[in-house]
Structure formats: structure tokens, C-alpha cells
């Protein structure tokens, strides 16, 4: 199902945005071009979750796929760590 050429990322689910859809935040650091200091950046990606297994707070692995809708071109590969619910 997944080949070696697809891009994979790791992020945290921040919202359930409907049936079979979640929003995942990817945090990363970039170096400032002039000052050289590292700056925190984040991007929010719409992800297709076929089995509805992801919950808010879960750490997940996602992979690129064909566009499922206007905002979803990534799919949930696996849940790495479940969120702790109290």
C-alpha cells in the first residue's frame, strides 16, 4: 500500500474536522536567513482517516496520497502514540 517514494511526516492531531477527516499539526524549525537563529514554525494539514481511529492529541504518522478532496491530500498511516484521556 505504501511505497518508499511517498513522503511521510509525523504530527499531532489537533481537531476532528468531520467524518474520516482530521487536522494534523507539523512543528518544525527553520533557520533565519539573515540572523541564523532557529525559528519555530508549524503547518496544519488536512488528513484522510479512513477508519476514524485518530483522536485529538494522538501522535500520528501521515503519508502523501492522491487528493481526496479540496483540502486533503494526505492519509493517516498509523497512530504512533495515543493521547492520555482523564
N, C-alpha and C positions, 0 to 999 in steps of 0.2 A: 504494500500500500504506500509506503514511503520510500523514496529512493534517496541516494546520497546527495543529489544535486539540489534538493529543496532546502530553503533557508529555514532554520529553526531558531526560536527565541524562547527565553524564559521570562515570565512576568507574573504579576499578581492580579487576580480578578477583583475589580472594583465595583461592578454592578451587573445585575441580571437585566438585560435590556429587552426581554421578550422571550418567546418560546424559541429554544435552540440558539439563543444569542447571548453572548456575554461581552463585557468590555474589559480588556486587559491593559494594565499599565506597565510599560517597559521603562525602567530607570537606567540611565547611562551617564557617563561623564565625557565631556569634550574639552579639549584644550583651547583656551582663548588665543586667537591668532596673534594678538599684539603683546599681551602681558604674560602669557604662558601658564596662567593659573587654570586649574581644572574647575569646570562649572558643571553642576548637576542639571541634567535635562530629563524630561520624561515625555513619552508619547502614549496616547491612548488608542488602542486598536480594537476594532470590532471583530469578534471571533465566532465562528460557527461551532456550536456544541451539539453534536448530533444526538447523544444520549441524555442530555441535560444532567451531567454529572458534576459540573462545576458549581461551587457556591462562592459567595463573596468572601474574600480573604484567602482563598486557596492559591498556592503556588503551582503554576501550570507550565507545561511545555507546549508551544504552538508552532505550527508549520505553515508555510505558504501553500496555497491551493488556487484553483481557478476561482474567479469571482462568483460568490454565491448570491450576492445582492449588490446594491449600490455601495454599501459600506463594509461588506465582509468579503475579504479575500484571504483570510487565514482560518485554520481549523485547529481545534483542540486535539492534541496528540495524546497527552496523558496528564493526570494530576500527580504532581511530584509530592506535595505536602498538603494535607487537609487542614483547614482553618480550625482553631480551637473554639468551640462554642460553649458558652457558660449558661 
